[in-house]
Amino acid sequence: MPRIVLVHPQIPPNTGNIARSCAAMDVELHLVAPLGFEIGDRYLKRAGLDYWPHVKLTYHPSEDYFLQFAKEKGGRLIGLSVRGKTNYLDCQYRDDDWLLFGSETEGLPQKILDACDLTCYIKMRNPHVRSLNLSVSVSVVLFESLRQLGYTATFN
């Protein structure tokens, strides 16, 4: 099943909402430091409510550490960015994909983008809106990948 990776997330409620979505869909969540908050941050916990025990959370102390970890585990690195080359709807997702999202203020660092096997974007209909909220973006891409891979057909 695809994995969600947040590189340098800054806003605790966004990460909490993403963690809740990951728990609900039984998807791994990987956080790459530095983070803009502490893992125990009360805002982070409040956004995830009582779902934190069900989050498959892995913390990576640096970009290099994460990249080595992902290389050892295998799978494609798919960077989601306003600078992406492929519309996320045109991507053919795989079970072992890593779906990487950058911070709310900076997006994915160039080093991470350079390491990606491909980069995707979410098309905005209104040219005056650059991007969606991070937690919304993760949900949109996560559910599309799960739909393509047939996981939504197995939900009760």
Rosetta constraint file for C-alpha pairs under 8 A:
AtomPair CA 1 CA 27 HARMONIC 6.89 0.50
AtomPair CA 1 CA 94 HARMONIC 7.70 0.50
AtomPair CA 1 CA 95 HARMONIC 4.35 0.50
AtomPair CA 1 CA 96 HARMONIC 5.90 0.50
AtomPair CA 1 CA 97 HARMONIC 7.49 0.50
AtomPair CA 1 CA 146 HARMONIC 7.85 0.50
AtomPair CA 2 CA 27 HARMONIC 7.00 0.50
AtomPair CA 2 CA 28 HARMONIC 7.81 0.50
AtomPair CA 2 CA 94 HARMONIC 7.00 0.50
AtomPair CA 2 CA 95 HARMONIC 5.18 0.50
AtomPair CA 2 CA 96 HARMONIC 5.37 0.50
AtomPair CA 2 CA 97 HARMONIC 4.78 0.50
AtomPair CA 2 CA 98 HARMONIC 5.86 0.50
AtomPair CA 2 CA 99 HARMONIC 6.91 0.50
AtomPair CA 2 CA 142 HARMONIC 7.84 0.50
AtomPair CA 2 CA 145 HARMONIC 7.45 0.50
AtomPair CA 2 CA 146 HARMONIC 7.85 0.50
AtomPair CA 3 CA 27 HARMONIC 5.99 0.50
AtomPair CA 3 CA 28 HARMONIC 5.11 0.50
AtomPair CA 3 CA 29 HARMONIC 6.28 0.50
AtomPair CA 3 CA 30 HARMONIC 7.56 0.50
AtomPair CA 3 CA 96 HARMONIC 7.44 0.50
AtomPair CA 3 CA 97 HARMONIC 6.35 0.50
AtomPair CA 3 CA 98 HARMONIC 4.91 0.50
AtomPair CA 3 CA 99 HARMONIC 5.95 0.50
AtomPair CA 4 CA 22 HARMONIC 7.79 0.50
AtomPair CA 4 CA 27 HARMONIC 7.26 0.50
AtomPair CA 4 CA 28 HARMONIC 6.21 0.50
AtomPair CA 4 CA 29 HARMONIC 4.97 0.50
AtomPair CA 4 CA 30 HARMONIC 6.14 0.50
AtomPair CA 4 CA 98 HARMONIC 6.12 0.50
AtomPair CA 4 CA 99 HARMONIC 4.98 0.50
AtomPair CA 4 CA 100 HARMONIC 6.24 0.50
AtomPair CA 4 CA 101 HARMONIC 7.82 0.50
AtomPair CA 4 CA 138 HARMONIC 7.76 0.50
AtomPair CA 4 CA 142 HARMONIC 7.81 0.50
AtomPair CA 5 CA 29 HARMONIC 5.92 0.50
AtomPair CA 5 CA 30 HARMONIC 4.58 0.50
AtomPair CA 5 CA 31 HARMONIC 5.91 0.50
AtomPair CA 5 CA 32 HARMONIC 7.35 0.50
AtomPair CA 5 CA 98 HARMONIC 6.72 0.50
AtomPair CA 5 CA 99 HARMONIC 5.87 0.50
AtomPair CA 5 CA 100 HARMONIC 4.66 0.50
AtomPair CA 5 CA 101 HARMONIC 6.12 0.50
AtomPair CA 6 CA 29 HARMONIC 7.72 0.50
AtomPair CA 6 CA 30 HARMONIC 6.22 0.50
AtomPair CA 6 CA 31 HARMONIC 5.01 0.50
AtomPair CA 6 CA 32 HARMONIC 6.14 0.50
AtomPair CA 6 CA 100 HARMONIC 6.05 0.50
AtomPair CA 6 CA 101 HARMONIC 5.04 0.50
AtomPair CA 6 CA 102 HARMONIC 5.90 0.50
AtomPair CA 6 CA 103 HARMONIC 7.26 0.50
AtomPair CA 7 CA 31 HARMONIC 6.15 0.50
AtomPair CA 7 CA 32 HARMONIC 4.70 0.50
AtomPair CA 7 CA 33 HARMONIC 6.81 0.50
AtomPair CA 7 CA 35 HARMONIC 8.00 0.50
AtomPair CA 7 CA 63 HARMONIC 7.74 0.50
AtomPair CA 7 CA 100 HARMONIC 7.07 0.50
AtomPair CA 7 CA 101 HARMONIC 6.08 0.50
AtomPair CA 7 CA 102 HARMONIC 4.81 0.50
AtomPair CA 7 CA 103 HARMONIC 6.15 0.50
AtomPair CA 7 CA 108 HARMONIC 6.75 0.50
AtomPair CA 8 CA 31 HARMONIC 7.35 0.50
AtomPair CA 8 CA 32 HARMONIC 5.72 0.50
AtomPair CA 8 CA 33 HARMONIC 5.44 0.50
AtomPair CA 8 CA 34 HARMONIC 5.33 0.50
AtomPair CA 8 CA 35 HARMONIC 4.86 0.50
AtomPair CA 8 CA 36 HARMONIC 6.95 0.50
AtomPair CA 8 CA 102 HARMONIC 6.33 0.50
AtomPair CA 8 CA 103 HARMONIC 5.21 0.50
AtomPair CA 9 CA 15 HARMONIC 7.00 0.50
AtomPair CA 9 CA 31 HARMONIC 7.72 0.50
AtomPair CA 9 CA 32 HARMONIC 7.96 0.50
AtomPair CA 9 CA 34 HARMONIC 7.97 0.50
AtomPair CA 9 CA 35 HARMONIC 5.45 0.50
AtomPair CA 9 CA 36 HARMONIC 6.12 0.50
AtomPair CA 9 CA 102 HARMONIC 6.63 0.50
AtomPair CA 9 CA 103 HARMONIC 4.41 0.50
AtomPair CA 9 CA 104 HARMONIC 6.55 0.50
AtomPair CA 10 CA 35 HARMONIC 5.93 0.50
AtomPair CA 10 CA 36 HARMONIC 4.01 0.50
AtomPair CA 10 CA 37 HARMONIC 6.59 0.50
AtomPair CA 10 CA 103 HARMONIC 6.02 0.50
AtomPair CA 10 CA 104 HARMONIC 6.45 0.50
AtomPair CA 10 CA 105 HARMONIC 7.81 0.50
AtomPair CA 11 CA 15 HARMONIC 6.64 0.50
AtomPair CA 11 CA 36 HARMONIC 6.59 0.50
AtomPair CA 11 CA 37 HARMONIC 7.36 0.50
AtomPair CA 11 CA 104 HARMONIC 7.34 0.50
AtomPair CA 12 CA 16 HARMONIC 6.06 0.50
AtomPair CA 12 CA 36 HARMONIC 7.69 0.50
AtomPair CA 12 CA 37 HARMONIC 6.49 0.50
AtomPair CA 12 CA 41 HARMONIC 7.20 0.50
AtomPair CA 12 CA 43 HARMONIC 5.72 0.50
AtomPair CA 12 CA 44 HARMONIC 4.48 0.50
AtomPair CA 12 CA 47 HARMONIC 7.87 0.50
AtomPair CA 13 CA 17 HARMONIC 6.03 0.50
AtomPair CA 13 CA 43 HARMONIC 5.88 0.50
AtomPair CA 13 CA 44 HARMONIC 5.22 0.50
AtomPair CA 13 CA 46 HARMONIC 7.68 0.50
AtomPair CA 13 CA 47 HARMONIC 5.27 0.50
AtomPair CA 14 CA 18 HARMONIC 6.18 0.50
AtomPair CA 14 CA 44 HARMONIC 7.86 0.50
AtomPair CA 14 CA 47 HARMONIC 7.76 0.50
AtomPair CA 14 CA 134 HARMONIC 6.52 0.50
AtomPair CA 14 CA 135 HARMONIC 5.25 0.50
AtomPair CA 15 CA 19 HARMONIC 5.99 0.50
AtomPair CA 15 CA 44 HARMONIC 6.56 0.50
AtomPair CA 15 CA 47 HARMONIC 7.98 0.50
AtomPair CA 15 CA 135 HARMONIC 7.06 0.50
AtomPair CA 16 CA 20 HARMONIC 6.20 0.50
AtomPair CA 16 CA 43 HARMONIC 7.72 0.50
AtomPair CA 16 CA 44 HARMONIC 4.73 0.50
AtomPair CA 16 CA 45 HARMONIC 6.33 0.50
AtomPair CA 16 CA 46 HARMONIC 7.31 0.50
AtomPair CA 16 CA 47 HARMONIC 4.58 0.50
AtomPair CA 16 CA 48 HARMONIC 4.65 0.50
AtomPair CA 17 CA 21 HARMONIC 6.35 0.50
AtomPair CA 17 CA 47 HARMONIC 5.53 0.50
AtomPair CA 17 CA 48 HARMONIC 5.85 0.50
AtomPair CA 17 CA 135 HARMONIC 6.27 0.50
AtomPair CA 18 CA 22 HARMONIC 6.15 0.50
AtomPair CA 18 CA 135 HARMONIC 5.44 0.50
AtomPair CA 18 CA 138 HARMONIC 7.00 0.50
AtomPair CA 18 CA 139 HARMONIC 7.44 0.50
AtomPair CA 19 CA 23 HARMONIC 6.09 0.50
AtomPair CA 19 CA 29 HARMONIC 6.72 0.50
AtomPair CA 19 CA 48 HARMONIC 6.38 0.50
AtomPair CA 19 CA 52 HARMONIC 7.45 0.50
AtomPair CA 19 CA 55 HARMONIC 6.27 0.50
AtomPair CA 20 CA 24 HARMONIC 6.13 0.50
AtomPair CA 20 CA 47 HARMONIC 7.71 0.50
AtomPair CA 20 CA 48 HARMONIC 5.13 0.50
AtomPair CA 20 CA 51 HARMONIC 6.15 0.50
AtomPair CA 20 CA 52 HARMONIC 7.40 0.50
AtomPair CA 20 CA 55 HARMONIC 7.28 0.50
AtomPair CA 21 CA 25 HARMONIC 6.18 0.50
AtomPair CA 21 CA 139 HARMONIC 7.16 0.50
AtomPair CA 22 CA 26 HARMONIC 5.71 0.50
AtomPair CA 22 CA 27 HARMONIC 4.73 0.50
AtomPair CA 22 CA 28 HARMONIC 6.41 0.50
AtomPair CA 22 CA 29 HARMONIC 6.48 0.50
AtomPair CA 22 CA 55 HARMONIC 6.58 0.50
AtomPair CA 22 CA 56 HARMONIC 7.82 0.50
AtomPair CA 23 CA 27 HARMONIC 6.31 0.50
AtomPair CA 23 CA 28 HARMONIC 7.88 0.50
AtomPair CA 23 CA 51 HARMONIC 6.72 0.50
AtomPair CA 23 CA 52 HARMONIC 7.71 0.50
AtomPair CA 23 CA 54 HARMONIC 5.46 0.50
AtomPair CA 23 CA 55 HARMONIC 4.70 0.50
AtomPair CA 23 CA 56 HARMONIC 7.07 0.50
AtomPair CA 26 CA 55 HARMONIC 7.62 0.50
AtomPair CA 26 CA 56 HARMONIC 7.59 0.50
AtomPair CA 27 CA 55 HARMONIC 7.93 0.50
AtomPair CA 27 CA 56 HARMONIC 6.92 0.50
AtomPair CA 28 CA 55 HARMONIC 7.16 0.50
AtomPair CA 28 CA 56 HARMONIC 4.82 0.50
AtomPair CA 28 CA 57 HARMONIC 6.19 0.50
AtomPair CA 28 CA 58 HARMONIC 7.73 0.50
AtomPair CA 29 CA 55 HARMONIC 7.19 0.50
AtomPair CA 29 CA 56 HARMONIC 5.95 0.50
AtomPair CA 29 CA 57 HARMONIC 4.96 0.50
AtomPair CA 29 CA 58 HARMONIC 6.36 0.50
AtomPair CA 30 CA 57 HARMONIC 5.82 0.50
AtomPair CA 30 CA 58 HARMONIC 4.75 0.50
AtomPair CA 30 CA 59 HARMONIC 5.84 0.50
AtomPair CA 30 CA 60 HARMONIC 7.21 0.50
AtomPair CA 31 CA 35 HARMONIC 7.87 0.50
AtomPair CA 31 CA 57 HARMONIC 7.59 0.50
AtomPair CA 31 CA 58 HARMONIC 6.35 0.50
AtomPair CA 31 CA 59 HARMONIC 4.95 0.50
AtomPair CA 31 CA 60 HARMONIC 6.03 0.50
AtomPair CA 32 CA 59 HARMONIC 6.19 0.50
AtomPair CA 32 CA 60 HARMONIC 4.77 0.50
AtomPair CA 32 CA 61 HARMONIC 6.13 0.50
AtomPair CA 32 CA 62 HARMONIC 5.88 0.50
AtomPair CA 32 CA 63 HARMONIC 6.30 0.50
AtomPair CA 32 CA 66 HARMONIC 6.80 0.50
AtomPair CA 33 CA 59 HARMONIC 7.59 0.50
AtomPair CA 33 CA 60 HARMONIC 6.14 0.50
AtomPair CA 33 CA 61 HARMONIC 4.98 0.50
AtomPair CA 33 CA 62 HARMONIC 5.20 0.50
AtomPair CA 33 CA 63 HARMONIC 7.20 0.50
AtomPair CA 34 CA 61 HARMONIC 7.02 0.50
AtomPair CA 34 CA 62 HARMONIC 6.93 0.50
AtomPair CA 37 CA 41 HARMONIC 6.42 0.50
AtomPair CA 39 CA 44 HARMONIC 7.21 0.50
AtomPair CA 40 CA 44 HARMONIC 7.09 0.50
AtomPair CA 40 CA 45 HARMONIC 6.80 0.50
AtomPair CA 41 CA 45 HARMONIC 6.35 0.50
AtomPair CA 42 CA 46 HARMONIC 5.93 0.50
AtomPair CA 43 CA 47 HARMONIC 6.22 0.50
AtomPair CA 44 CA 48 HARMONIC 6.53 0.50
AtomPair CA 45 CA 49 HARMONIC 5.78 0.50
AtomPair CA 45 CA 50 HARMONIC 7.98 0.50
AtomPair CA 45 CA 52 HARMONIC 7.24 0.50
AtomPair CA 48 CA 52 HARMONIC 6.09 0.50
AtomPair CA 51 CA 55 HARMONIC 6.78 0.50
AtomPair CA 60 CA 65 HARMONIC 6.21 0.50
AtomPair CA 60 CA 66 HARMONIC 5.59 0.50
AtomPair CA 61 CA 65 HARMONIC 6.54 0.50
AtomPair CA 61 CA 66 HARMONIC 7.69 0.50
AtomPair CA 62 CA 66 HARMONIC 6.34 0.50
AtomPair CA 63 CA 67 HARMONIC 6.12 0.50
AtomPair CA 63 CA 112 HARMONIC 7.47 0.50
AtomPair CA 64 CA 68 HARMONIC 6.18 0.50
AtomPair CA 65 CA 69 HARMONIC 6.15 0.50
AtomPair CA 66 CA 70 HARMONIC 6.05 0.50
AtomPair CA 67 CA 71 HARMONIC 6.10 0.50
AtomPair CA 68 CA 72 HARMONIC 6.25 0.50
AtomPair CA 69 CA 73 HARMONIC 6.30 0.50
AtomPair CA 70 CA 74 HARMONIC 5.93 0.50
AtomPair CA 70 CA 75 HARMONIC 7.34 0.50
AtomPair CA 70 CA 98 HARMONIC 7.93 0.50
AtomPair CA 71 CA 75 HARMONIC 7.49 0.50
AtomPair CA 74 CA 96 HARMONIC 7.14 0.50
AtomPair CA 75 CA 96 HARMONIC 4.74 0.50
AtomPair CA 75 CA 97 HARMONIC 5.14 0.50
AtomPair CA 75 CA 98 HARMONIC 6.75 0.50
AtomPair CA 76 CA 96 HARMONIC 6.85 0.50
AtomPair CA 76 CA 97 HARMONIC 4.87 0.50
AtomPair CA 76 CA 98 HARMONIC 6.01 0.50
AtomPair CA 76 CA 116 HARMONIC 7.40 0.50
AtomPair CA 76 CA 117 HARMONIC 5.90 0.50
AtomPair CA 77 CA 97 HARMONIC 6.18 0.50
AtomPair CA 77 CA 98 HARMONIC 4.92 0.50
AtomPair CA 77 CA 99 HARMONIC 6.48 0.50
AtomPair CA 77 CA 100 HARMONIC 7.02 0.50
AtomPair CA 77 CA 115 HARMONIC 7.40 0.50
AtomPair CA 77 CA 116 HARMONIC 4.74 0.50
AtomPair CA 77 CA 117 HARMONIC 5.33 0.50
AtomPair CA 77 CA 118 HARMONIC 6.88 0.50
AtomPair CA 78 CA 97 HARMONIC 6.91 0.50
AtomPair CA 78 CA 98 HARMONIC 5.94 0.50
AtomPair CA 78 CA 99 HARMONIC 5.10 0.50
AtomPair CA 78 CA 100 HARMONIC 5.94 0.50
AtomPair CA 78 CA 116 HARMONIC 5.62 0.50
AtomPair CA 78 CA 117 HARMONIC 6.08 0.50
AtomPair CA 78 CA 118 HARMONIC 5.20 0.50
AtomPair CA 78 CA 119 HARMONIC 5.45 0.50
AtomPair CA 78 CA 120 HARMONIC 7.04 0.50
AtomPair CA 79 CA 84 HARMONIC 7.31 0.50
AtomPair CA 79 CA 99 HARMONIC 6.22 0.50
AtomPair CA 79 CA 100 HARMONIC 4.77 0.50
AtomPair CA 79 CA 101 HARMONIC 6.40 0.50
AtomPair CA 79 CA 108 HARMONIC 7.49 0.50
AtomPair CA 79 CA 112 HARMONIC 7.77 0.50
AtomPair CA 79 CA 113 HARMONIC 6.16 0.50
AtomPair CA 79 CA 116 HARMONIC 5.94 0.50
AtomPair CA 79 CA 118 HARMONIC 6.46 0.50
AtomPair CA 79 CA 119 HARMONIC 4.54 0.50
AtomPair CA 79 CA 120 HARMONIC 6.17 0.50
AtomPair CA 80 CA 84 HARMONIC 6.34 0.50
AtomPair CA 80 CA 99 HARMONIC 7.11 0.50
AtomPair CA 80 CA 100 HARMONIC 5.94 0.50
AtomPair CA 80 CA 101 HARMONIC 5.49 0.50
AtomPair CA 80 CA 102 HARMONIC 7.75 0.50
AtomPair CA 80 CA 108 HARMONIC 7.79 0.50
AtomPair CA 80 CA 119 HARMONIC 5.75 0.50
AtomPair CA 80 CA 120 HARMONIC 4.90 0.50
AtomPair CA 80 CA 121 HARMONIC 5.56 0.50
AtomPair CA 80 CA 122 HARMONIC 7.93 0.50
AtomPair CA 81 CA 101 HARMONIC 7.21 0.50
AtomPair CA 81 CA 102 HARMONIC 7.67 0.50
AtomPair CA 81 CA 107 HARMONIC 6.59 0.50
AtomPair CA 81 CA 108 HARMONIC 6.78 0.50
AtomPair CA 81 CA 119 HARMONIC 6.86 0.50
AtomPair CA 81 CA 120 HARMONIC 6.19 0.50
AtomPair CA 81 CA 121 HARMONIC 5.29 0.50
AtomPair CA 81 CA 122 HARMONIC 7.91 0.50
AtomPair CA 82 CA 120 HARMONIC 7.87 0.50
AtomPair CA 82 CA 121 HARMONIC 5.39 0.50
AtomPair CA 82 CA 122 HARMONIC 7.26 0.50
AtomPair CA 82 CA 130 HARMONIC 7.37 0.50
AtomPair CA 82 CA 131 HARMONIC 6.95 0.50
AtomPair CA 83 CA 119 HARMONIC 7.83 0.50
AtomPair CA 83 CA 120 HARMONIC 7.82 0.50
AtomPair CA 83 CA 121 HARMONIC 6.90 0.50
AtomPair CA 84 CA 118 HARMONIC 7.96 0.50
AtomPair CA 84 CA 119 HARMONIC 4.50 0.50
AtomPair CA 84 CA 120 HARMONIC 4.29 0.50
AtomPair CA 84 CA 121 HARMONIC 4.83 0.50
AtomPair CA 85 CA 118 HARMONIC 7.57 0.50
AtomPair CA 85 CA 119 HARMONIC 5.53 0.50
AtomPair CA 85 CA 120 HARMONIC 5.54 0.50
AtomPair CA 85 CA 121 HARMONIC 6.90 0.50
AtomPair CA 86 CA 90 HARMONIC 6.67 0.50
AtomPair CA 86 CA 91 HARMONIC 6.91 0.50
AtomPair CA 86 CA 118 HARMONIC 7.84 0.50
AtomPair CA 86 CA 119 HARMONIC 6.26 0.50
AtomPair CA 86 CA 120 HARMONIC 4.51 0.50
AtomPair CA 86 CA 121 HARMONIC 6.17 0.50
AtomPair CA 87 CA 91 HARMONIC 6.82 0.50
AtomPair CA 87 CA 120 HARMONIC 5.36 0.50
AtomPair CA 87 CA 121 HARMONIC 5.11 0.50
AtomPair CA 87 CA 122 HARMONIC 6.02 0.50
AtomPair CA 87 CA 123 HARMONIC 6.67 0.50
AtomPair CA 88 CA 120 HARMONIC 5.12 0.50
AtomPair CA 88 CA 121 HARMONIC 5.57 0.50
AtomPair CA 88 CA 122 HARMONIC 5.88 0.50
AtomPair CA 88 CA 141 HARMONIC 6.89 0.50
AtomPair CA 89 CA 144 HARMONIC 7.35 0.50
AtomPair CA 91 CA 120 HARMONIC 7.58 0.50
AtomPair CA 92 CA 148 HARMONIC 7.58 0.50
AtomPair CA 93 CA 97 HARMONIC 6.88 0.50
AtomPair CA 93 CA 145 HARMONIC 5.63 0.50
AtomPair CA 93 CA 148 HARMONIC 6.90 0.50
AtomPair CA 93 CA 149 HARMONIC 7.05 0.50
AtomPair CA 94 CA 145 HARMONIC 7.83 0.50
AtomPair CA 94 CA 149 HARMONIC 7.05 0.50
AtomPair CA 95 CA 149 HARMONIC 7.16 0.50
AtomPair CA 100 CA 108 HARMONIC 7.86 0.50
AtomPair CA 101 CA 107 HARMONIC 6.97 0.50
AtomPair CA 101 CA 108 HARMONIC 6.26 0.50
AtomPair CA 101 CA 134 HARMONIC 7.77 0.50
AtomPair CA 101 CA 138 HARMONIC 7.48 0.50
AtomPair CA 102 CA 106 HARMONIC 6.80 0.50
AtomPair CA 102 CA 107 HARMONIC 4.00 0.50
AtomPair CA 102 CA 108 HARMONIC 3.92 0.50
AtomPair CA 102 CA 109 HARMONIC 7.14 0.50
AtomPair CA 103 CA 107 HARMONIC 4.79 0.50
AtomPair CA 103 CA 108 HARMONIC 6.58 0.50
AtomPair CA 103 CA 134 HARMONIC 7.85 0.50
AtomPair CA 104 CA 133 HARMONIC 7.54 0.50
AtomPair CA 104 CA 134 HARMONIC 6.20 0.50
AtomPair CA 108 CA 112 HARMONIC 6.38 0.50
AtomPair CA 108 CA 113 HARMONIC 6.42 0.50
AtomPair CA 109 CA 113 HARMONIC 6.36 0.50
AtomPair CA 110 CA 114 HARMONIC 5.98 0.50
AtomPair CA 111 CA 115 HARMONIC 6.42 0.50
AtomPair CA 112 CA 116 HARMONIC 6.45 0.50
AtomPair CA 113 CA 119 HARMONIC 7.33 0.50
AtomPair CA 122 CA 131 HARMONIC 7.62 0.50
AtomPair CA 122 CA 137 HARMONIC 7.69 0.50
AtomPair CA 124 CA 129 HARMONIC 6.68 0.50
AtomPair CA 124 CA 130 HARMONIC 7.04 0.50
AtomPair CA 124 CA 131 HARMONIC 6.89 0.50
AtomPair CA 132 CA 136 HARMONIC 6.32 0.50
AtomPair CA 132 CA 137 HARMONIC 5.83 0.50
AtomPair CA 133 CA 137 HARMONIC 6.14 0.50
AtomPair CA 134 CA 138 HARMONIC 6.20 0.50
AtomPair CA 135 CA 139 HARMONIC 6.28 0.50
AtomPair CA 136 CA 140 HARMONIC 6.16 0.50
AtomPair CA 137 CA 141 HARMONIC 6.28 0.50
AtomPair CA 138 CA 142 HARMONIC 5.81 0.50
AtomPair CA 139 CA 143 HARMONIC 5.93 0.50
AtomPair CA 140 CA 144 HARMONIC 6.27 0.50
AtomPair CA 141 CA 145 HARMONIC 6.14 0.50
AtomPair CA 142 CA 146 HARMONIC 6.21 0.50
AtomPair CA 143 CA 147 HARMONIC 5.93 0.50
AtomPair CA 144 CA 148 HARMONIC 6.15 0.50
AtomPair CA 145 CA 149 HARMONIC 6.18 0.50
AtomPair CA 146 CA 150 HARMONIC 6.16 0.50
AtomPair CA 146 CA 151 HARMONIC 5.16 0.50
AtomPair CA 146 CA 152 HARMONIC 6.18 0.50
AtomPair CA 147 CA 151 HARMONIC 5.97 0.50
AtomPair CA 147 CA 152 HARMONIC 5.38 0.50
AtomPair CA 147 CA 153 HARMONIC 7.81 0.50
AtomPair CA 150 CA 154 HARMONIC 7.45 0.50
AtomPair CA 151 CA 155 HARMONIC 7.14 0.50
